């Protein structure tokens, strides 16, 4: 929505010289030429070249002609021009903008301004294009021809297509839990270095034999232009856990699928979802149909939702969104959920994700801030409590979300509507929101989503932007793949969250006598829905028994580092499925946390590690999705690194030449740590650095780790008058995490 709509046809034109298709993340020089329209541009008038909020195109700079991003502008009549790069100084979604101001003179109709992004004439390598794909990456040109600072958008701005690079990462995706004999699919894809699904034209895959699978072909190939290969109709004919190994024929590289469990008579199967992201009709990338198609065909999701900012959703787009979810939703194949993000300021409740059971519902916005028509403004709800009063718990569910704004669950919570909190997304990890909920006595489930803005729901990576984490996934435990079954799982909190991996998790509680079960939180006035002797994650029960048998069964996509068993806020046990037999060569330095709850939560880790009395044989970095960051200046006696966290964690892993020798020192802008490795038992050492869980952890790990499947049970007392809130946090050795929804056990 521009500042002004006055006569855009008289404001001139703009063209872009160069290729029409550009590889994501490549270095380029782009020449944008603006030609003045009927008014010219007056003295102190200006242009703004707007880029979308989500873009991670390289930083524009004007001071170093030999460095990346060097940008110049020249007027054809020699008028001096002022340049400025504004990170957030334009109306969303065109937040990023280059300011080009006319100073000391004017331009006439037909005069031109030549803008070179990544001007290579003096040695700059160019400017890096954004790292994710977009069919029409637009340089939106705004013109202030009359020097009123009231900008008009050109009716047609230059666009280029951002395409994927060659594949360097391979993925094989299976469901995590199926019923014996029921069909399922295998998804195969290759991703470029920035994790975009790559063009697989002419590529073939060999699937190594596994007799447990029926319908498994020996080889499969990609269609021309295909970015994924899907093999339908696979079956497992006996109970158990399986995986597949696939070889990329061109390179010989072998990669492995996530584990899949099959049950002979299982009541519940697993459906993987990402119910939170945006398309370019609001603040995201690519249009709504491309958004859903990516989730279904390239991220291999079972469940998807769309959560545009409500104050950007016009009535027309709300109708289109509902039509599109109806068209994409297919029972047994793909569940597509209509909804929106109620995007209020934190002061009045903060972000909430609203998911509807059916199309045709009224959208209750937090405001009409960027919706021109006020025809439905009387429906607005300015506070979270007012929103809850307008929604019907029989027709929708709500999740508390942390994005730019964060939900204040202490200020507002409705136990009948708000069934979940979002603990992880591309914005970071937010265990503090779960802690807020548990302190308040809220009985909620745990979800993770992407809040994707880059057109990659279900496979959302931060690229080179200020986002600090890979987007999350939610696994819904459902009786069938349908929208009513998914909503039943949402209302019953029957789901778990991951940081993007497809880990298998099964958590249950067994009682010596039948217990009363509540599908809805009894704090909302809900009555018991029946009795049972065994319940799964998310259940709320009332028992008279003195104890509960708690059972956990999990299989990671990598070896398990640790499992934390919580009762509410208290960690009652940490399980490590490995042991150190003596000093280890493998040392992990974990950096984690956030600066604050709000938009400025990012923590930039510019760290150094020094080793004395030993030597670094090898080093690696975990959870580093931004290729601009990573390990730098590595030597046998130390290294430096750059990384970012936003509540999540990353790590530097060192393999030293000699176990149990020497000293290590870690220095960061926020804290430092020293450790004498001689005589150290490898146990975790933590240094707090303030902020929100910000700090360092140092620990030793076995040189090789293989245990990815863990099963355990515990007998846990339930004293009269107490409530147990039992849940797990699981950390894999590759840095990925998962959280289960709690089982809430009320002892009468």
ZAGUDREN-846891 format. One record per residue (C-alpha): x, y, z; residue in one letter. Coordinates in steps of 0.02 Angstrom, whole numbers, plus 50000, padded with zeros to 5 digits. Layout:
# residues N
XYZa...
# end
This chain:
# residues 748
500005000050000x500945015849941x500865032750025x499965040249875x499025033749724x499115050049626x499425047149440x500705033049442x500635033449252x501515050449255x502905045449375x504105037749249x504765020149219x506155008449272x507064994049188x508374981649248x509844976249140x510534958849161x509934940849163x508094937249194x508514921649298x509814922549437x510474908849552x510004911049735x511444917849837x512534921749685x513564937749667x512874949749536x513004967249466x511274974149428x510954990349335x509254998249369x508865013349260x507455025149310x506785037149178x505875052749242x504045054949200x503015070349162x503545079749319x505395075849319x506035076149498x506155092549593x507605098149703x507535087549864x506385075049779x506905056749783x506675038549738x506535023549852x506935006249785x505984994749902x506374976449936x505264964650033x505444962950221x506004944850212x507384947150085x509164943150136x509974951049984x511714957050032x511954973250125x512024988950017x513525000250055x514275016049978x515985018050060x517105003949996x517125001749806x518094985449821x516944977049947x515334967049920x513734977049903x514534993049837x513125003149758x513155019249656x511895030749574x512195043249433x511005055949357x511105058449168x511175077449189x512525076749323x511415081949470x512175076649637x511275061949719x511185057049901x511135038449945x510525029550100x510135011350143x508645009850257x508344993250344x506574997450401x506075014550336x504725010450211x502935004150221x502874985250239x503074973750151x504374984650062x505354987850222x507114987050149x507435002150038x508785011649947x508525030449960x509105040749810x508895059349842x509095073749719x510135087449798x510465105249739x509625104149569x508225094949477x507905081849343x506835085249190x505605073449105x506605060049014x508165061949122x508795045849198x509575039249358x510705023949338x510835013649498x512144999849504x511904987049642x513584978349667x514524990549555x516034980549494x516924994649403x518154997749546x518414979949605x516854975149704x516364956849678x514554962549663x513094960649779x512434943949839x510674940149784x509414933649910x509724915649959x507974908649928x506934906549771x505634918749708x504774918649541x504664937649536x505954946149646x505424964149632x506344980649647x504814991049693x505135008949637x504315023249733x504425041049668x504315057649760x504345068549604x503645084449684x504745084249840x503305081749961x504005065250032x502345057549977x502885042849870x501975034949724x502365017249669x502705014449485x501365003749403x502704991649341x504354988949432x505824978049376x505804959549422x506974944649407x506744926149445x507824919049585x508184900649548x509004886549648x510814881549628x511444863649604x511044850649738x512324847749876x511214841150017x510064826049998x508504821550096x507374806250105x505754808750201x504614794950267x503164796250388x503644792450568x502184781250618x501024771150505x499864756350520x500424739550453x499814737050274x499244754950246x500054764450101x501234779050125x502494788950022x504354792150013x504944809549965x506674812749891x507494829449854x509164838049835x509454855249908x510714868449853x511974875849975x510644887950040x509404873450061x508254877349915x507534861849829x508604860249672x508164855749493x508364836849479x508154835449291x509054819949228x509494813749402x509124796249465x509144787749635x509504769749681x508524763549832x509434750149927x508374734549956x507424732750119x506284717350124x505194725150259x504474737050127x503294731849988x503084742149831x504874748349840x505654751549668x507504748749639x507764765349551x506774781449526x507104796749421x506564814849417x505444822349285x506104836649180x506074852249288x505614842049442x506284847549610x505754831849704x505354813449675x503884805449765x503654786549776x501854782349824x501084765949877x502424759549995x501894747950137x502624739650290x501894722350317x502474719050494x502704729450652x504374737450691x505544751750649x506344753750479x507284766250372x507884767350193x509584770850117x509634779749950x511074782849831x511154798149719x511684789949558x512684804549488x513794806749641x513704790049730x513264799049892x512194788350008x510924796450122x509694789450247x507864792650283x507114796650451x506484781150547x504714774850518x503754764450646x502354752550598x501014745950717x499834731550687x498354739250776x498914756950817x497534769250859x498564784350811x499714788650666x500884803550648x500524818350535x501864831650511x501324849650497x501874867550482x500324877950518x501134895150521x501874904850376x501484918850253x501444921750065x501744937849970x499934943449986x500504948850160x502344948450214x502994932550134x503674926549966x502764919349814x500874918149806x499664907849909x499534893449785x501434892149771x501514892249962x500344877349981x501134868149834x502864869649910x502264862750077x501404847949995x502624843549855x504344849749913x504254849250103x503194833250104x502024840050238x500414831550291x499664847150370x499864865550327x499114882250380x499294900250325x499484914050453x499584931050369x499634946550478x497804951250502x498084969950475x498714966050299x497354953650250x496064962450143x494294955750136x494654950249957x496204940350007x495284932550154x494004925850031x495394919849914x496314911450058x494744901850107x494444896449927x496254890649912x496254880350073x494644871950017x495414867849848x497034860549921x496274850850067x496164832250024x495624819550153x496934805950172x498224815850073x498464833950129x497614844150265x497534862650228x496894874050368x496154891550349x496704904450475x497664920250512x498854928250637x497994940150757x499454952450758x499184964150903x500534973350997x501184964051149x500464977651262x498704971651220x499054952951211x500294949651072x500254937650924x499014923250919x498804910250782x496964907150743x496544890750654x494774887150591x493944870350569x493034875950412x493064889450280x491894904350283x492274910650458x492334929150500x494084936550522x494224946250685x495734957550661x496824966450787x496704982050677x496464987950498x498174996350497x498574991450317x496844987050253x496155001750153x494334996750162x493554999250334x491964989850290x492344976350419x493274987350546x491854985650672x492344967250688x494074971750755x494614965750927x495944977051002x496444965751148x496754947051164x495344945151289x494164953651168x494764941751031x494404926751141x492654933251175x492304933850987x492914916250945x491944899850959x492974885551035x491924873050938x492504880750774x494304886050802x495864884050908x497184896950956x499054895650987x500144908651073x501544914250956x503204923450971x503704933250817x504114951550801x502784953950933x502654940651067x501124933651153x500854938451334x500014922951403x500074930151578x498994944851527x497754934651426x497344916251408x495734906951370x495834888451422x494424883551303x495224891651150x497094893151175x497644875051171x499494877351128x501024888251139x502334889251002x504034884951076x505074886350917x505024894450745x506214902850623x506204917350747x507094906150875x506714895351026x505534901551162x505534889751309x505174905051417x503414905551344x503114887751402x503804892751573x502584907451578x501144895751539x501644883051670x501874896451804x500104902551766x499414884851780x498914884551596x498654867151525x499304868951349x500124858251217x501764862451130x501954866150945x503344872250831x503124879950660x504154889950537x503264906850527x504044905650356x504224921750254x505324914450116x504114903350021x504734887250103x503424881350230x503934865050310x505754866950255x506154884550312x507964889850333x508524907250389x509754909850246x510774925650272x509414935450362x509234940750543x508184925250578x509244913950686x508504896650673x507824883550556x505924883250559x505064870250666x503804856350636x502344849450736x501904831050738x500044828250764x499474811350833x497904808050731x496684793950697x496654798250512x497344811650399x495884823750393x495514841250453x494284835350589x495584822850653x496954836150658x495794847950752x495404834050875x497274832350905x497454851250924x496034852551050x496714837751147x498514844551143x499034827951063x500614833550974x502464836950994x503664849750924x505374848850841x506644861150773x506344854250598x506864836150612x505634821550601x506064812750763x504894799050823x504174802050998x502904792051097x502474797051275x501114789051382x500534787051561x499754771251633x498724770251793x498274755451905x496444760851902x495424770151771x495604789051776x494424802851721x494984810351556x494664828351499x494804832751315x494624851051361x495464859751507x494294857951658x494794875851702x493634880951559x492174871951641x492334856751529x491714840151594x492584823451587x492464814851418x492664797351488x493864785751580x495454776751530x496904767251607x498174773651480x498354790851402x499594799251284x500444816151280x499294831051299x498024821951406x497244829851561x496704816851689x496064816151867x496634801151969x496504794052144x498044783052119x499634785852220x500764784352068x500844783951879x501894773351762x502704785351640x503344777951475x504384785951339x504944778951171x505934789251047x506994787450891x508034801850830x508644806450658x510364807250740x511094800150901x510314806751061x511364818451169x510164820351316x508354818451372x507674829851507x506134823851602x505144838351675x503744839851799x503134857151755x504594869051778x505674856451871x506894845051781x506734829151884x507964818751783x509214820051640x509544804251540x511114802651435x511134786551332x513034786251331x514484786451454x516274792451453x517494778651493x518874791351519x519514807651448x518824811251274x519584820451126x517864827451083x517404844051165x515824853951134x515654872851166x513814877551162x513244895651144x511404899051171x510024910951220x509274927651172x509544945851220x507704949151256x505944943351219x505604956151083x506244959950908x507994963750970x508244946051036x509664941250918x511354937650999x512874939250885x514224927350944x515934933550887x516974921250986x518744914851002x519384898251069x521184896151123x522014879351162x523604877851265x524524861451294x523544852351158x523114854350973x521494855150874x521424840650751x519704844850683x518294857250715x516484859050660x515034870950691x513244865450728x511604874150690x512444886950579x511234889850436x511964906450379x513454903150265x514094920750299x514464914750476x515474900050539x517234895350591x518614907450541x520494907750560x520664889750622x522404884850683x523054870350790x523044881750944x521354890250918x520014897250807x518744911150794x516934910050743x515404920450707x513614914650737x511914920750794x510624913750914x508864919550948x508444908851098x509074893051014x510824885751026x512334882650917x513984874350955x515804872950909x516424855150916x518274851650938x519224835250915x520884837351005x522444827450967x522604821151147x521234817151273x521294825051445x522734836851413x522954855651411x521854870451443x520494878951340x519884896851346x518304903451265x518034922251244x516444930651181x515764948451196x514594942451335x515604930351441x517184919851448x517604902551511x519214893551557x519384874851579x520854863851630x520594847551537x521804838151650x520764827951770x519114834851704x517744821651704x516894829251552x515374835151650x514454850551590x515074867751644x513964882951615x514344901551615x512854913351623x512884929151516x511254937551566x509914941251440x508664927351413x509564910751443x511114917951361x512734909251402x514044895951366x514064877451406x515604866451393x515504847451395x516394832051331x515594818751221x516134801351167x517144801851008x515824791250921x513974790850964x512694778850891x511194777451008x509704785250921x508304774650997x507914775951182x506514768051283x506264770451469x504924770651602x504774778351774x503584775851920x503134793351978x502204797152139x500604807452133x500314814052311x498544819852354x498174837852309x499564839252179x499654840551991x501024832351889x501444840151720x502594827451641x503474831451478x505114828751387x506424839251300x507574829151187x509214835251113x510094826250972x511964826750949x511714836650786x510924850950884x509094847350843x507834847550986x506074841251021x504764844751154x503244834351199x501594841351259x501414837551445x500284824451522x499314833851657x498924822451805x497794829951938x497784820052100x496084822052181x
# end
